[in-house]
Amino acid sequence: MLLLAVDTATPAVTVALHDGDSVVAESTQVDARRHGELLLPSVDRVLAAAGLKLDAVTGVVVGVGPGPYTGLRVGLVTAAAFGSALGVPVHGLCTLDGLAYASGLEEPFVVATDARRKEVYWARYDGSRARTGEPAVDRPAEIAEQVAGLPAVGTGAVLYPEVFPDARGPEHQSAAALAALAAERLAAGEELLPPRPLYLRRPDAQVPKNYKVVTPQ
């Protein structure tokens, strides 16, 4: 097994290789405006660090969000392209699950990432491998009672300390954690998510209503 993991659902452009036993190389750069520019060079850098070629990859893992459309689609489209070119499966994993796994916490806690618009993408966990419900997007003040007293990881926790006073690491997503979680679940025979985006919001772009038809009838 050699899994190539990528995630661009958050400001972190993160890539890792996992051989089924451990992470063999990884790269993470935090830049919310350069996902498309940074991702492929990061893949090249990780492969070079591992001394491997792309055709050694046996599967691709991609973070499916939740995340903003612009960044999230970069990782998903790239993963799909690699899967098609190499003829290997592409597996999806919730980005929040990767952060939870990286935390190592084995108590109830929250993962919260920045959803912009003064909102967070979030989910509750009973442990680093156990999400208790579906991810959601809300204003922090609206979920204050639901998360009160719980440790929290992710950028969202850092941005809103009044709601998440017990903020802990990691702050940013790690493809290394995502790959390790995927390898663990695949080894256990679990089926992962399809590589489709988890947006949680309607797109900002809408087809105009009552627009005039300018083509000949």
Backbone as CSV, one residue per row, in Angstrom:
resi,resn,N_x,N_y,N_z,CA_x,CA_y,CA_z,C_x,C_y,C_z
1,MET,0.837,-1.204,0.000,0.000,0.000,0.000,0.868,1.248,0.000
2,LEU,0.519,2.195,-0.848,1.123,3.520,-0.780,0.017,4.526,-1.069
3,LEU,-0.429,5.204,-0.016,-1.500,6.178,-0.130,-0.933,7.577,-0.280
4,LEU,-1.462,8.300,-1.252,-1.170,9.719,-1.401,-2.362,10.471,-0.848
5,ALA,-2.160,11.264,0.193,-3.246,12.011,0.828,-3.073,13.502,0.583
6,VAL,-4.172,14.169,0.228,-4.162,15.621,0.018,-5.395,16.214,0.677
7,ASP,-5.259,17.448,1.154,-6.409,18.157,1.708,-6.209,19.652,1.501
8,THR,-7.209,20.284,0.896,-7.171,21.742,0.685,-8.472,22.374,1.159
9,ALA,-9.162,21.732,2.099,-10.445,22.241,2.583,-10.294,23.369,3.586
10,THR,-9.081,23.583,4.065,-8.786,24.654,5.020,-7.643,25.493,4.443
11,PRO,-7.172,26.520,5.139,-6.029,27.275,4.623,-4.751,26.449,4.463
12,ALA,-4.702,25.271,5.055,-3.516,24.416,4.932,-3.545,23.620,3.633
13,VAL,-2.490,23.742,2.846,-2.293,22.902,1.662,-1.379,21.774,2.120
14,THR,-1.947,20.594,2.307,-1.212,19.534,2.992,-1.239,18.244,2.195
15,VAL,-0.075,17.586,2.127,0.132,16.379,1.321,0.965,15.397,2.137
16,ALA,0.663,14.102,2.009,1.458,13.092,2.713,1.420,11.776,1.955
17,LEU,2.423,10.948,2.197,2.487,9.578,1.695,2.489,8.632,2.885
18,HIS,1.700,7.560,2.788,1.616,6.569,3.864,1.747,5.179,3.257
19,ASP,2.631,4.363,3.813,2.902,3.047,3.219,2.096,1.915,3.847
20,GLY,1.087,2.264,4.647,0.284,1.254,5.320,0.706,1.021,6.749
21,ASP,1.955,1.381,7.058,2.470,1.263,8.420,2.738,2.622,9.048
22,SER,3.246,3.539,8.240,3.599,4.846,8.782,3.674,5.874,7.659
23,VAL,3.731,7.128,8.055,3.902,8.222,7.100,5.358,8.254,6.662
24,VAL,5.585,8.274,5.346,6.958,8.265,4.844,7.431,9.650,4.412
25,ALA,6.502,10.558,4.155,6.866,11.935,3.811,5.621,12.796,3.910
26,GLU,5.800,14.069,4.237,4.662,14.979,4.344,5.095,16.418,4.118
27,SER,4.117,17.249,3.747,4.367,18.672,3.541,3.090,19.429,3.848
28,THR,3.202,20.515,4.611,2.042,21.358,4.911,2.458,22.820,4.814
29,GLN,1.715,23.583,4.038,1.917,25.028,3.926,0.577,25.702,4.162
30,VAL,0.568,26.742,4.958,-0.677,27.434,5.279,-0.751,28.725,4.482
31,ASP,-1.664,28.752,3.515,-1.864,29.931,2.673,-3.230,29.809,2.003
32,ALA,-4.192,30.517,2.526,-5.580,30.364,2.081,-5.820,30.807,0.646
33,ARG,-4.879,31.544,0.050,-5.098,32.100,-1.285,-4.313,31.382,-2.389
34,ARG,-3.568,30.328,-2.049,-2.677,29.737,-3.054,-2.808,28.219,-3.158
35,HIS,-3.977,27.692,-2.894,-4.152,26.241,-2.952,-3.737,25.676,-4.309
36,GLY,-4.257,26.283,-5.368,-3.968,25.787,-6.706,-2.506,25.899,-7.073
37,GLU,-1.861,26.917,-6.578,-0.447,27.141,-6.887,0.475,26.208,-6.106
38,LEU,0.087,25.863,-4.890,0.985,25.124,-4.004,0.815,23.615,-4.029
39,LEU,-0.364,23.124,-4.428,-0.642,21.706,-4.240,0.275,20.787,-5.053
40,LEU,0.355,20.967,-6.357,1.160,20.057,-7.174,2.653,20.103,-6.824
41,PRO,3.243,21.298,-6.596,4.635,21.289,-6.141,4.811,20.555,-4.809
42,SER,3.789,20.600,-3.952,3.866,19.877,-2.680,3.870,18.369,-2.918
43,VAL,3.067,17.912,-3.870,3.063,16.485,-4.218,4.437,16.071,-4.734
44,ASP,5.003,16.884,-5.628,6.339,16.576,-6.156,7.378,16.521,-5.037
45,ARG,7.280,17.462,-4.113,8.246,17.531,-3.017,8.141,16.308,-2.111
46,VAL,6.945,15.877,-1.822,6.748,14.722,-0.950,7.245,13.443,-1.626
47,LEU,6.949,13.281,-2.911,7.436,12.108,-3.640,8.970,12.094,-3.680
48,ALA,9.558,13.250,-3.915,11.017,13.335,-3.964,11.636,12.998,-2.609
49,ALA,11.009,13.493,-1.544,11.523,13.217,-0.198,11.477,11.731,0.123
50,ALA,10.462,11.046,-0.426,10.327,9.613,-0.193,11.137,8.780,-1.178
51,GLY,11.697,9.443,-2.208,12.449,8.725,-3.225,11.572,7.838,-4.087
52,LEU,10.343,8.295,-4.345,9.371,7.491,-5.083,8.826,8.251,-6.285
53,LYS,8.278,7.516,-7.228,7.603,8.106,-8.378,6.093,8.039,-8.160
54,LEU,5.373,8.869,-8.880,3.926,8.918,-8.730,3.281,7.572,-9.035
55,ASP,3.851,6.808,-9.972,3.225,5.541,-10.344,3.343,4.465,-9.269
56,ALA,4.040,4.763,-8.165,4.101,3.823,-7.042,2.853,3.916,-6.161
57,VAL,2.078,4.983,-6.335,0.885,5.204,-5.507,-0.187,4.168,-5.843
58,THR,-0.777,3.563,-4.799,-1.817,2.552,-4.990,-3.210,3.055,-4.628
59,GLY,-3.283,4.237,-4.054,-4.572,4.807,-3.698,-4.412,6.262,-3.321
60,VAL,-5.473,7.032,-3.503,-5.461,8.456,-3.178,-6.507,8.718,-2.106
61,VAL,-6.153,9.528,-1.134,-7.069,9.945,-0.073,-7.214,11.455,-0.143
62,VAL,-8.443,11.955,-0.073,-8.657,13.394,-0.165,-9.646,13.852,0.897
63,GLY,-9.323,14.979,1.523,-10.252,15.586,2.465,-11.432,16.187,1.714
64,VAL,-12.649,15.780,2.090,-13.847,16.229,1.363,-14.517,17.418,2.034
65,GLY,-13.880,17.977,3.046,-14.460,19.115,3.733,-15.137,18.684,5.023
66,PRO,-15.973,19.558,5.561,-16.487,20.786,4.960,-15.414,21.855,4.796
67,GLY,-15.634,22.691,3.781,-14.711,23.771,3.508,-15.267,24.688,2.446
68,PRO,-14.675,25.867,2.305,-15.097,26.809,1.261,-14.873,26.221,-0.131
69,TYR,-15.742,26.567,-1.039,-15.739,25.989,-2.382,-14.398,26.159,-3.090
70,THR,-13.852,27.353,-3.066,-12.659,27.648,-3.869,-11.489,26.761,-3.502
71,GLY,-11.199,26.622,-2.218,-10.074,25.793,-1.818,-10.366,24.317,-1.922
72,LEU,-11.543,23.917,-1.479,-11.893,22.507,-1.426,-11.830,21.836,-2.790
73,ARG,-12.296,22.525,-3.818,-12.347,21.906,-5.149,-10.948,21.608,-5.698
74,VAL,-9.929,22.365,-5.280,-8.570,22.130,-5.776,-8.104,20.728,-5.413
75,GLY,-8.260,20.353,-4.153,-7.835,19.037,-3.724,-8.659,17.923,-4.341
76,LEU,-9.974,18.128,-4.431,-10.846,17.093,-4.972,-10.592,16.837,-6.454
77,VAL,-10.430,17.904,-7.221,-10.177,17.747,-8.654,-8.802,17.113,-8.884
78,THR,-7.820,17.527,-8.102,-6.480,16.958,-8.239,-6.481,15.474,-7.884
79,ALA,-7.163,15.119,-6.803,-7.242,13.710,-6.409,-7.927,12.885,-7.482
80,ALA,-9.007,13.418,-8.049,-9.716,12.694,-9.112,-8.826,12.510,-10.332
81,ALA,-8.049,13.538,-10.660,-7.151,13.449,-11.816,-6.073,12.392,-11.587
82,PHE,-5.492,12.360,-10.388,-4.485,11.340,-10.083,-5.101,9.943,-10.149
83,GLY,-6.287,9.794,-9.568,-6.929,8.495,-9.572,-7.192,7.993,-10.977
84,SER,-7.657,8.896,-11.849,-7.945,8.529,-13.227,-6.673,8.186,-13.989
85,ALA,-5.632,9.012,-13.816,-4.381,8.798,-14.551,-3.674,7.517,-14.119
86,LEU,-3.749,7.201,-12.827,-3.035,6.040,-12.295,-3.888,4.777,-12.282
87,GLY,-5.198,4.947,-12.440,-6.085,3.799,-12.360,-6.180,3.228,-10.957
88,VAL,-6.180,4.110,-9.952,-6.238,3.666,-8.553,-7.476,4.271,-7.887
89,PRO,-7.949,3.674,-6.791,-9.125,4.209,-6.109,-8.848,5.539,-5.433
90,VAL,-9.882,6.371,-5.354,-9.807,7.654,-4.656,-10.798,7.598,-3.494
91,HIS,-10.287,7.771,-2.285,-11.098,7.678,-1.076,-11.295,9.056,-0.451
92,GLY,-12.492,9.323,0.021,-12.758,10.569,0.715,-12.792,10.379,2.219
93,LEU,-12.360,11.408,2.942,-12.474,11.437,4.396,-12.881,12.844,4.821
94,CYS,-13.723,12.927,5.828,-14.097,14.234,6.370,-12.857,14.930,6.917
95,THR,-12.666,16.168,6.507,-11.516,16.945,6.967,-11.493,17.074,8.483
96,LEU,-12.649,17.262,9.095,-12.712,17.389,10.549,-12.242,16.109,11.232
97,ASP,-12.498,14.952,10.604,-12.040,13.680,11.174,-10.518,13.613,11.215
98,GLY,-9.867,14.200,10.198,-8.407,14.223,10.194,-7.853,15.042,11.343
99,LEU,-8.466,16.186,11.604,-8.042,17.021,12.725,-8.287,16.318,14.052
100,ALA,-9.436,15.649,14.147,-9.743,14.919,15.375,-8.723,13.822,15.628
101,TYR,-8.391,13.081,14.590,-7.425,11.984,14.712,-6.056,12.524,15.135
102,ALA,-5.674,13.649,14.563,-4.373,14.236,14.885,-4.302,14.724,16.331
103,SER,-5.459,15.067,16.909,-5.467,15.594,18.283,-5.053,14.541,19.306
104,GLY,-5.372,13.280,19.034,-5.066,12.219,19.984,-5.939,12.230,21.227
105,LEU,-6.936,13.100,21.267,-7.796,13.191,22.449,-8.708,11.978,22.555
106,GLU,-8.860,11.458,23.755,-9.751,10.326,23.985,-10.780,10.705,25.049
107,GLU,-11.385,11.835,24.848,-12.434,12.371,25.703,-13.363,13.182,24.808
108,PRO,-14.550,13.546,25.245,-15.421,14.378,24.408,-14.750,15.712,24.065
109,PHE,-14.812,16.105,22.807,-14.236,17.368,22.377,-14.897,17.820,21.082
110,VAL,-14.480,18.982,20.599,-15.046,19.590,19.395,-13.925,19.910,18.419
111,VAL,-14.197,19.716,17.142,-13.315,20.226,16.092,-14.044,21.378,15.414
112,ALA,-13.365,22.491,15.256,-13.971,23.665,14.623,-12.969,24.305,13.677
113,THR,-13.364,24.492,12.418,-12.522,25.175,11.443,-13.204,26.460,10.998
114,ASP,-12.443,27.340,10.392,-12.964,28.639,9.974,-13.819,28.492,8.715
115,ALA,-15.083,28.850,8.821,-15.990,28.807,7.673,-16.171,30.184,7.046
116,ARG,-15.428,31.164,7.553,-15.570,32.553,7.117,-16.981,33.050,7.447
117,ARG,-17.303,34.270,7.068,-18.624,34.873,7.357,-18.960,34.805,8.849
118,LYS,-17.929,34.797,9.692,-18.090,34.720,11.136,-18.790,33.436,11.563
119,GLU,-18.510,32.344,10.840,-19.064,31.038,11.152,-17.952,30.003,11.269
120,VAL,-18.301,28.839,11.806,-17.348,27.729,11.885,-18.005,26.462,11.338
121,TYR,-17.179,25.617,10.724,-17.563,24.246,10.456,-17.170,23.458,11.701
122,TRP,-18.063,22.619,12.199,-17.746,21.957,13.463,-18.437,20.606,13.588
123,ALA,-17.905,19.802,14.513,-18.513,18.519,14.858,-18.014,18.118,16.233
124,ARG,-18.828,17.303,16.918,-18.447,16.780,18.232,-17.881,15.368,18.102
125,TYR,-16.973,15.038,19.005,-16.321,13.728,19.012,-16.293,13.170,20.431
126,ASP,-16.369,11.849,20.537,-16.193,11.174,21.824,-14.763,10.692,22.004
127,GLY,-13.977,10.773,20.948,-12.577,10.377,20.953,-12.004,10.702,19.597
128,SER,-10.716,10.481,19.418,-10.069,10.912,18.178,-10.570,10.176,16.943
129,ARG,-11.242,9.033,17.136,-11.750,8.253,16.005,-13.275,8.202,15.959
130,ALA,-13.945,8.918,16.865,-15.387,8.724,17.038,-16.170,10.035,16.959
131,ARG,-16.598,10.382,15.745,-17.492,11.537,15.581,-18.895,11.132,15.990
132,THR,-19.609,12.027,16.694,-20.921,11.676,17.235,-22.087,12.183,16.391
133,GLY,-21.828,12.930,15.365,-22.904,13.435,14.510,-22.336,13.978,13.216
134,GLU,-23.200,14.538,12.397,-22.753,15.078,11.124,-22.141,16.472,11.304
135,PRO,-21.169,16.836,10.476,-20.616,18.191,10.533,-21.691,19.226,10.248
136,ALA,-21.501,20.421,10.801,-22.466,21.504,10.621,-21.723,22.817,10.447
137,VAL,-22.445,23.840,10.012,-21.885,25.191,9.927,-22.807,26.134,10.688
138,ASP,-22.215,26.891,11.612,-23.006,27.777,12.467,-22.148,28.944,12.929
139,ARG,-22.832,29.984,13.413,-22.124,31.046,14.121,-21.734,30.516,15.495
140,PRO,-20.528,30.829,15.963,-20.079,30.277,17.236,-21.044,30.534,18.395
141,ALA,-21.607,31.745,18.458,-22.509,32.058,19.569,-23.733,31.148,19.586
142,GLU,-24.134,30.656,18.412,-25.330,29.821,18.322,-25.103,28.414,18.871
143,ILE,-23.837,27.995,18.989,-23.551,26.639,19.472,-22.842,26.660,20.819
144,ALA,-22.789,27.831,21.441,-22.036,27.972,22.687,-22.491,26.981,23.756
145,GLU,-23.799,26.788,23.893,-24.298,25.862,24.910,-23.942,24.417,24.577
146,GLN,-23.948,24.074,23.300,-23.666,22.696,22.893,-22.205,22.295,23.108
147,VAL,-21.305,23.285,23.052,-19.869,22.978,23.164,-19.273,23.427,24.488
148,ALA,-20.107,23.951,25.371,-19.604,24.478,26.641,-18.854,23.412,27.425
149,GLY,-17.670,23.776,27.893,-16.880,22.893,28.729,-16.063,21.861,27.987
150,LEU,-16.145,21.859,26.661,-15.418,20.856,25.886,-14.117,21.428,25.329
151,PRO,-13.044,20.659,25.329,-11.841,21.077,24.608,-12.167,21.202,23.125
152,ALA,-11.402,22.021,22.420,-11.652,22.212,20.990,-10.331,22.320,20.251
153,VAL,-10.312,21.770,19.029,-9.128,21.866,18.179,-9.537,22.474,16.843
154,GLY,-8.554,23.044,16.145,-8.818,23.653,14.851,-8.778,25.168,14.907
155,THR,-8.666,25.777,13.741,-8.569,27.232,13.639,-9.788,27.926,14.212
156,GLY,-10.959,27.327,14.032,-12.176,27.940,14.558,-12.121,28.138,16.054
157,ALA,-11.513,27.203,16.761,-11.390,27.324,18.207,-10.482,28.480,18.591
158,VAL,-9.433,28.688,17.795,-8.493,29.777,18.068,-9.129,31.132,17.770
159,LEU,-9.949,31.193,16.726,-10.562,32.458,16.325,-11.636,32.945,17.282
160,TYR,-12.277,32.014,17.992,-13.409,32.390,18.848,-13.204,31.864,20.266
161,PRO,-12.220,32.424,20.992,-11.900,31.923,22.332,-13.020,32.137,23.338
162,GLU,-13.931,33.079,23.058,-15.040,33.293,23.983,-16.002,32.098,23.995
163,VAL,-16.037,31.358,22.897,-16.890,30.165,22.811,-16.078,28.906,23.062
164,PHE,-14.796,28.923,22.656,-13.913,27.756,22.806,-12.714,28.145,23.683
165,PRO,-12.924,28.336,24.980,-11.817,28.785,25.833,-10.719,27.747,26.021
166,ASP,-11.044,26.475,25.815,-10.045,25.411,25.981,-9.571,24.937,24.605
167,ALA,-8.957,25.854,23.861,-8.461,25.526,22.525,-7.140,24.774,22.625
168,ARG,-7.035,23.681,21.881,-5.823,22.862,21.884,-5.387,22.593,20.450
169,GLY,-4.178,22.054,20.306,-3.707,21.696,18.979,-4.283,20.373,18.530
170,PRO,-4.205,20.112,17.230,-3.604,20.967,16.195,-4.557,22.060,15.725
171,GLU,-3.963,23.140,15.234,-4.764,24.218,14.669,-5.079,23.941,13.209
172,HIS,-4.115,23.385,12.485,-4.275,23.187,11.044,-4.352,21.709,10.665
173,GLN,-5.003,21.461,9.546,-5.158,20.106,9.033,-3.809,19.513,8.642
174,SER,-3.700,18.194,8.773,-2.486,17.460,8.421,-2.859,16.277,7.549
175,ALA,-2.317,16.241,6.329,-2.558,15.094,5.456,-1.944,13.831,6.029
176,ALA,-0.915,13.985,6.856,-0.311,12.825,7.500,-1.334,12.126,8.387
177,ALA,-2.085,12.900,9.171,-3.125,12.323,10.022,-4.245,11.743,9.180
178,LEU,-4.609,12.446,8.116,-5.668,11.966,7.228,-5.269,10.625,6.607
179,ALA,-4.029,10.520,6.159,-3.537,9.283,5.548,-3.487,8.145,6.557
180,ALA,-3.023,8.451,7.772,-2.940,7.418,8.805,-4.327,6.893,9.169
181,LEU,-5.298,7.804,9.274,-6.668,7.394,9.584,-7.245,6.545,8.452
182,ALA,-6.998,6.961,7.211,-7.488,6.193,6.063,-6.863,4.804,6.031
183,ALA,-5.554,4.719,6.258,-4.873,3.422,6.248,-5.434,2.511,7.332
184,GLU,-5.705,3.070,8.486,-6.265,2.293,9.598,-7.646,1.749,9.242
185,ARG,-8.486,2.603,8.670,-9.847,2.180,8.334,-9.859,1.189,7.170
186,LEU,-9.012,1.408,6.194,-8.945,0.477,5.071,-8.450,-0.895,5.529
187,ALA,-7.469,-0.911,6.424,-6.952,-2.179,6.938,-8.018,-2.940,7.712
188,ALA,-8.950,-2.181,8.308,-10.041,-2.805,9.070,-11.204,-3.206,8.166
189,GLY,-11.071,-2.949,6.862,-12.120,-3.313,5.917,-13.269,-2.328,5.851
190,GLU,-13.072,-1.137,6.396,-14.130,-0.134,6.380,-14.204,0.539,5.016
191,GLU,-15.399,0.963,4.657,-15.592,1.693,3.407,-15.509,3.179,3.689
192,LEU,-14.682,3.890,2.945,-14.521,5.325,3.141,-15.541,6.094,2.305
193,LEU,-15.541,7.401,2.465,-16.502,8.234,1.754,-16.160,8.335,0.269
194,PRO,-17.147,8.587,-0.575,-16.828,8.905,-1.970,-16.151,10.273,-2.019
195,PRO,-15.309,10.518,-3.015,-14.588,11.799,-3.083,-15.466,12.919,-3.639
196,ARG,-16.500,13.243,-2.871,-17.413,14.321,-3.262,-17.413,15.401,-2.198
197,PRO,-17.526,16.663,-2.583,-17.371,17.762,-1.631,-18.497,17.864,-0.619
198,LEU,-18.121,18.200,0.584,-19.069,18.464,1.660,-19.043,19.976,1.905
199,TYR,-19.945,20.680,1.223,-19.921,22.150,1.289,-20.705,22.694,2.479
200,LEU,-21.876,22.142,2.755,-22.797,22.557,3.815,-23.471,23.893,3.558
201,ARG,-23.102,24.554,2.487,-23.736,25.825,2.130,-24.168,25.781,0.676
202,ARG,-25.179,26.580,0.356,-25.532,26.766,-1.046,-24.461,27.641,-1.696
203,PRO,-24.209,27.463,-2.992,-23.190,28.291,-3.649,-23.598,29.756,-3.681
204,ASP,-22.602,30.639,-3.625,-22.881,32.080,-3.716,-23.394,32.444,-5.101
205,ALA,-22.840,31.818,-6.126,-23.245,32.132,-7.500,-24.618,31.534,-7.784
206,GLN,-25.505,32.340,-8.294,-26.860,31.905,-8.619,-27.215,32.319,-10.045
207,VAL,-28.053,31.509,-10.687,-28.548,31.883,-12.003,-29.506,33.055,-11.831
208,PRO,-29.284,34.169,-12.536,-30.172,35.332,-12.394,-31.610,34.977,-12.739
209,LYS,-32.522,35.562,-11.992,-33.939,35.354,-12.259,-34.457,36.439,-13.205
210,ASN,-35.388,36.041,-14.036,-36.057,36.982,-14.938,-35.091,37.698,-15.884
211,TYR,-34.011,36.989,-16.282,-33.075,37.616,-17.201,-33.633,37.545,-18.621
212,LYS,-33.186,38.455,-19.454,-33.696,38.535,-20.814,-32.962,37.523,-21.700
213,VAL,-33.711,36.861,-22.555,-33.126,35.939,-23.513,-32.639,36.750,-24.718
214,VAL,-31.360,36.590,-25.059,-30.798,37.392,-26.150,-30.502,36.534,-27.382
215,THR,-30.730,35.227,-27.271,-30.497,34.372,-28.429,-31.727,34.401,-29.340
216,PRO,-31.530,34.189,-30.614,-32.683,34.212,-31.538,-33.690,33.123,-31.199
217,GLN,-34.948,33.428,-31.336,-36.014,32.458,-31.066,-36.264,31.608,-32.297
